[in-house]
């Protein structure tokens, strides 16, 4: 499955590039070139998405009604 994730890339004063995303919490990647930064961001995004999916229990049978424990940090 493929997903489209928007990332924001900016050039830092030190000459490096920084990628962040509002779509994926925790995605922050830095590289020496734009291409390197995009590649790092791509790998990190894949790992973050996989980690998030592991935390959501797999539903064997999806019915019209079910209970789901929603944990919210306050």
Phi and psi in radians as a Rosetta constraint file:
Dihedral C 1 N 2 CA 2 C 2 CIRCULARHARMONIC -1.957 0.35
Dihedral N 2 CA 2 C 2 N 3 CIRCULARHARMONIC 2.540 0.35
Dihedral C 2 N 3 CA 3 C 3 CIRCULARHARMONIC -2.238 0.35
Dihedral N 3 CA 3 C 3 N 4 CIRCULARHARMONIC 2.597 0.35
Dihedral C 3 N 4 CA 4 C 4 CIRCULARHARMONIC -1.783 0.35
Dihedral N 4 CA 4 C 4 N 5 CIRCULARHARMONIC 2.150 0.35
Dihedral C 4 N 5 CA 5 C 5 CIRCULARHARMONIC -2.124 0.35
Dihedral N 5 CA 5 C 5 N 6 CIRCULARHARMONIC 2.230 0.35
Dihedral C 5 N 6 CA 6 C 6 CIRCULARHARMONIC -1.498 0.35
Dihedral N 6 CA 6 C 6 N 7 CIRCULARHARMONIC 2.302 0.35
Dihedral C 6 N 7 CA 7 C 7 CIRCULARHARMONIC -2.143 0.35
Dihedral N 7 CA 7 C 7 N 8 CIRCULARHARMONIC 2.659 0.35
Dihedral C 7 N 8 CA 8 C 8 CIRCULARHARMONIC -1.918 0.35
Dihedral N 8 CA 8 C 8 N 9 CIRCULARHARMONIC 2.203 0.35
Dihedral C 8 N 9 CA 9 C 9 CIRCULARHARMONIC -2.031 0.35
Dihedral N 9 CA 9 C 9 N 10 CIRCULARHARMONIC 2.305 0.35
Dihedral C 9 N 10 CA 10 C 10 CIRCULARHARMONIC -2.350 0.35
Dihedral N 10 CA 10 C 10 N 11 CIRCULARHARMONIC 2.589 0.35
Dihedral C 10 N 11 CA 11 C 11 CIRCULARHARMONIC -1.527 0.35
Dihedral N 11 CA 11 C 11 N 12 CIRCULARHARMONIC 2.225 0.35
Dihedral C 11 N 12 CA 12 C 12 CIRCULARHARMONIC -1.488 0.35
Dihedral N 12 CA 12 C 12 N 13 CIRCULARHARMONIC 2.735 0.35
Dihedral C 12 N 13 CA 13 C 13 CIRCULARHARMONIC -1.004 0.35
Dihedral N 13 CA 13 C 13 N 14 CIRCULARHARMONIC -0.482 0.35
Dihedral C 13 N 14 CA 14 C 14 CIRCULARHARMONIC -1.346 0.35
Dihedral N 14 CA 14 C 14 N 15 CIRCULARHARMONIC -0.101 0.35
Dihedral C 14 N 15 CA 15 C 15 CIRCULARHARMONIC 1.747 0.35
Dihedral N 15 CA 15 C 15 N 16 CIRCULARHARMONIC -0.145 0.35
Dihedral C 15 N 16 CA 16 C 16 CIRCULARHARMONIC -1.447 0.35
Dihedral N 16 CA 16 C 16 N 17 CIRCULARHARMONIC 2.952 0.35
Dihedral C 16 N 17 CA 17 C 17 CIRCULARHARMONIC -2.035 0.35
Dihedral N 17 CA 17 C 17 N 18 CIRCULARHARMONIC 2.491 0.35
Dihedral C 17 N 18 CA 18 C 18 CIRCULARHARMONIC -2.145 0.35
Dihedral N 18 CA 18 C 18 N 19 CIRCULARHARMONIC 2.251 0.35
Dihedral C 18 N 19 CA 19 C 19 CIRCULARHARMONIC -1.999 0.35
Dihedral N 19 CA 19 C 19 N 20 CIRCULARHARMONIC 2.328 0.35
Dihedral C 19 N 20 CA 20 C 20 CIRCULARHARMONIC -2.344 0.35
Dihedral N 20 CA 20 C 20 N 21 CIRCULARHARMONIC 2.918 0.35
Dihedral C 20 N 21 CA 21 C 21 CIRCULARHARMONIC -2.542 0.35
Dihedral N 21 CA 21 C 21 N 22 CIRCULARHARMONIC 2.374 0.35
Dihedral C 21 N 22 CA 22 C 22 CIRCULARHARMONIC -1.441 0.35
Dihedral N 22 CA 22 C 22 N 23 CIRCULARHARMONIC -0.297 0.35
Dihedral C 22 N 23 CA 23 C 23 CIRCULARHARMONIC -1.349 0.35
Dihedral N 23 CA 23 C 23 N 24 CIRCULARHARMONIC -0.571 0.35
Dihedral C 23 N 24 CA 24 C 24 CIRCULARHARMONIC -2.197 0.35
Dihedral N 24 CA 24 C 24 N 25 CIRCULARHARMONIC 1.966 0.35
Dihedral C 24 N 25 CA 25 C 25 CIRCULARHARMONIC -1.090 0.35
Dihedral N 25 CA 25 C 25 N 26 CIRCULARHARMONIC 2.292 0.35
Dihedral C 25 N 26 CA 26 C 26 CIRCULARHARMONIC 1.645 0.35
Dihedral N 26 CA 26 C 26 N 27 CIRCULARHARMONIC -0.077 0.35
Dihedral C 26 N 27 CA 27 C 27 CIRCULARHARMONIC -1.405 0.35
Dihedral N 27 CA 27 C 27 N 28 CIRCULARHARMONIC 1.891 0.35
Dihedral C 27 N 28 CA 28 C 28 CIRCULARHARMONIC -2.463 0.35
Dihedral N 28 CA 28 C 28 N 29 CIRCULARHARMONIC 2.030 0.35
Dihedral C 28 N 29 CA 29 C 29 CIRCULARHARMONIC -2.271 0.35
Dihedral N 29 CA 29 C 29 N 30 CIRCULARHARMONIC 2.507 0.35
Dihedral C 29 N 30 CA 30 C 30 CIRCULARHARMONIC -2.315 0.35
Dihedral N 30 CA 30 C 30 N 31 CIRCULARHARMONIC 2.416 0.35
Dihedral C 30 N 31 CA 31 C 31 CIRCULARHARMONIC -2.575 0.35
Dihedral N 31 CA 31 C 31 N 32 CIRCULARHARMONIC 2.974 0.35
Dihedral C 31 N 32 CA 32 C 32 CIRCULARHARMONIC -1.401 0.35
Dihedral N 32 CA 32 C 32 N 33 CIRCULARHARMONIC -0.447 0.35
Dihedral C 32 N 33 CA 33 C 33 CIRCULARHARMONIC -2.260 0.35
Dihedral N 33 CA 33 C 33 N 34 CIRCULARHARMONIC 2.907 0.35
Dihedral C 33 N 34 CA 34 C 34 CIRCULARHARMONIC -1.105 0.35
Dihedral N 34 CA 34 C 34 N 35 CIRCULARHARMONIC -0.762 0.35
Dihedral C 34 N 35 CA 35 C 35 CIRCULARHARMONIC -1.076 0.35
Dihedral N 35 CA 35 C 35 N 36 CIRCULARHARMONIC -0.763 0.35
Dihedral C 35 N 36 CA 36 C 36 CIRCULARHARMONIC -1.113 0.35
Dihedral N 36 CA 36 C 36 N 37 CIRCULARHARMONIC -0.723 0.35
Dihedral C 36 N 37 CA 37 C 37 CIRCULARHARMONIC -1.109 0.35
Dihedral N 37 CA 37 C 37 N 38 CIRCULARHARMONIC -0.744 0.35
Dihedral C 37 N 38 CA 38 C 38 CIRCULARHARMONIC -1.124 0.35
Dihedral N 38 CA 38 C 38 N 39 CIRCULARHARMONIC -0.738 0.35
Dihedral C 38 N 39 CA 39 C 39 CIRCULARHARMONIC -1.107 0.35
Dihedral N 39 CA 39 C 39 N 40 CIRCULARHARMONIC -0.754 0.35
Dihedral C 39 N 40 CA 40 C 40 CIRCULARHARMONIC -1.115 0.35
Dihedral N 40 CA 40 C 40 N 41 CIRCULARHARMONIC -0.766 0.35
Dihedral C 40 N 41 CA 41 C 41 CIRCULARHARMONIC -1.084 0.35
Dihedral N 41 CA 41 C 41 N 42 CIRCULARHARMONIC -0.687 0.35
Dihedral C 41 N 42 CA 42 C 42 CIRCULARHARMONIC -1.107 0.35
Dihedral N 42 CA 42 C 42 N 43 CIRCULARHARMONIC -0.824 0.35
Dihedral C 42 N 43 CA 43 C 43 CIRCULARHARMONIC -1.099 0.35
Dihedral N 43 CA 43 C 43 N 44 CIRCULARHARMONIC -0.764 0.35
Dihedral C 43 N 44 CA 44 C 44 CIRCULARHARMONIC -1.145 0.35
Dihedral N 44 CA 44 C 44 N 45 CIRCULARHARMONIC -0.740 0.35
Dihedral C 44 N 45 CA 45 C 45 CIRCULARHARMONIC -1.046 0.35
Dihedral N 45 CA 45 C 45 N 46 CIRCULARHARMONIC -0.743 0.35
Dihedral C 45 N 46 CA 46 C 46 CIRCULARHARMONIC -1.069 0.35
Dihedral N 46 CA 46 C 46 N 47 CIRCULARHARMONIC -0.781 0.35
Dihedral C 46 N 47 CA 47 C 47 CIRCULARHARMONIC -1.142 0.35
Dihedral N 47 CA 47 C 47 N 48 CIRCULARHARMONIC -0.711 0.35
Dihedral C 47 N 48 CA 48 C 48 CIRCULARHARMONIC -1.167 0.35
Dihedral N 48 CA 48 C 48 N 49 CIRCULARHARMONIC -0.713 0.35
Dihedral C 48 N 49 CA 49 C 49 CIRCULARHARMONIC -1.134 0.35
Dihedral N 49 CA 49 C 49 N 50 CIRCULARHARMONIC -0.762 0.35
Dihedral C 49 N 50 CA 50 C 50 CIRCULARHARMONIC -1.075 0.35
Dihedral N 50 CA 50 C 50 N 51 CIRCULARHARMONIC -0.716 0.35
Dihedral C 50 N 51 CA 51 C 51 CIRCULARHARMONIC -1.128 0.35
Dihedral N 51 CA 51 C 51 N 52 CIRCULARHARMONIC -0.709 0.35
Dihedral C 51 N 52 CA 52 C 52 CIRCULARHARMONIC -1.151 0.35
Dihedral N 52 CA 52 C 52 N 53 CIRCULARHARMONIC -0.694 0.35
Dihedral C 52 N 53 CA 53 C 53 CIRCULARHARMONIC -1.181 0.35
Dihedral N 53 CA 53 C 53 N 54 CIRCULARHARMONIC -0.558 0.35
Dihedral C 53 N 54 CA 54 C 54 CIRCULARHARMONIC -1.190 0.35
Dihedral N 54 CA 54 C 54 N 55 CIRCULARHARMONIC -0.480 0.35
Dihedral C 54 N 55 CA 55 C 55 CIRCULARHARMONIC -1.383 0.35
Dihedral N 55 CA 55 C 55 N 56 CIRCULARHARMONIC -0.366 0.35
Dihedral C 55 N 56 CA 56 C 56 CIRCULARHARMONIC -1.604 0.35
Dihedral N 56 CA 56 C 56 N 57 CIRCULARHARMONIC 2.073 0.35
Dihedral C 56 N 57 CA 57 C 57 CIRCULARHARMONIC -1.078 0.35
Dihedral N 57 CA 57 C 57 N 58 CIRCULARHARMONIC 2.471 0.35
Dihedral C 57 N 58 CA 58 C 58 CIRCULARHARMONIC -1.341 0.35
Dihedral N 58 CA 58 C 58 N 59 CIRCULARHARMONIC 2.228 0.35
Dihedral C 58 N 59 CA 59 C 59 CIRCULARHARMONIC -1.568 0.35
Dihedral N 59 CA 59 C 59 N 60 CIRCULARHARMONIC 2.114 0.35
Dihedral C 59 N 60 CA 60 C 60 CIRCULARHARMONIC -1.245 0.35
Dihedral N 60 CA 60 C 60 N 61 CIRCULARHARMONIC -0.781 0.35
Dihedral C 60 N 61 CA 61 C 61 CIRCULARHARMONIC -2.237 0.35
Dihedral N 61 CA 61 C 61 N 62 CIRCULARHARMONIC 2.110 0.35
Dihedral C 61 N 62 CA 62 C 62 CIRCULARHARMONIC -1.613 0.35
Dihedral N 62 CA 62 C 62 N 63 CIRCULARHARMONIC 2.001 0.35
Dihedral C 62 N 63 CA 63 C 63 CIRCULARHARMONIC -1.839 0.35
Dihedral N 63 CA 63 C 63 N 64 CIRCULARHARMONIC -3.134 0.35
Dihedral C 63 N 64 CA 64 C 64 CIRCULARHARMONIC -1.250 0.35
Dihedral N 64 CA 64 C 64 N 65 CIRCULARHARMONIC -0.322 0.35
Dihedral C 64 N 65 CA 65 C 65 CIRCULARHARMONIC -2.552 0.35
Dihedral N 65 CA 65 C 65 N 66 CIRCULARHARMONIC 2.348 0.35
Dihedral C 65 N 66 CA 66 C 66 CIRCULARHARMONIC -2.785 0.35
Dihedral N 66 CA 66 C 66 N 67 CIRCULARHARMONIC 2.802 0.35
Dihedral C 66 N 67 CA 67 C 67 CIRCULARHARMONIC -1.749 0.35
Dihedral N 67 CA 67 C 67 N 68 CIRCULARHARMONIC 2.485 0.35
Dihedral C 67 N 68 CA 68 C 68 CIRCULARHARMONIC -2.439 0.35
Dihedral N 68 CA 68 C 68 N 69 CIRCULARHARMONIC 2.164 0.35
Dihedral C 68 N 69 CA 69 C 69 CIRCULARHARMONIC -1.315 0.35
Dihedral N 69 CA 69 C 69 N 70 CIRCULARHARMONIC 1.990 0.35
Dihedral C 69 N 70 CA 70 C 70 CIRCULARHARMONIC -1.745 0.35
Dihedral N 70 CA 70 C 70 N 71 CIRCULARHARMONIC 2.051 0.35
Dihedral C 70 N 71 CA 71 C 71 CIRCULARHARMONIC -1.771 0.35
Dihedral N 71 CA 71 C 71 N 72 CIRCULARHARMONIC 2.186 0.35
Dihedral C 71 N 72 CA 72 C 72 CIRCULARHARMONIC -2.197 0.35
Dihedral N 72 CA 72 C 72 N 73 CIRCULARHARMONIC 2.137 0.35
Dihedral C 72 N 73 CA 73 C 73 CIRCULARHARMONIC -1.399 0.35
Dihedral N 73 CA 73 C 73 N 74 CIRCULARHARMONIC 2.327 0.35
